Amino acid sequence: MKKNFLESKKAEGKAAISSFHQFPNESLSEALERFHGLLRKTPTHGFTEPIQLNIFIDGMRLQSKQSLDASAGRKIKLKTPEEAMELIENMEASDHAILRDRTHIPTKRSLLELSSQDALLAQNKLLAK
């Protein structure tokens, strides 16, 4: 595996991981998914799980850190790595569910309800006649 990963690629990957920051409009679940992607992209990064956790937490926006601290009942960094990761995964699952619910807004249509595209098509048909 080391043969496939040049030292420069490894250094690039490690730099990307260690400089991780949550984007302004990025949710916790999106940030965690992106962070895991960086870790997978450079499997020879050499960061232990506690260090990975610290990098992730340090890269979170202030609001996200405050939410994690509030959920932990104290600073999340004072938790064991296992407890902190479990808390983050629980919040991520909840966050993911909220995002899914926001994007899927079912619309009920009655017989008399038309979308604007349907109304335009109907008008064009009438004009054509």
Secondary structure, 3 states (H helix, E strand, C coil): CCCCCCHHHHHHHHHHHHCCCCCCCCCHHHHHHHHHHHHHHCCCCCCCHHHHHHHHHHCCCHHHHHHHHHHHCCCHHHCCHHHHHHHHHHHHHHHHHHHHHHHCCCCCCCCCCCCHHHHHHHHHHHHHC
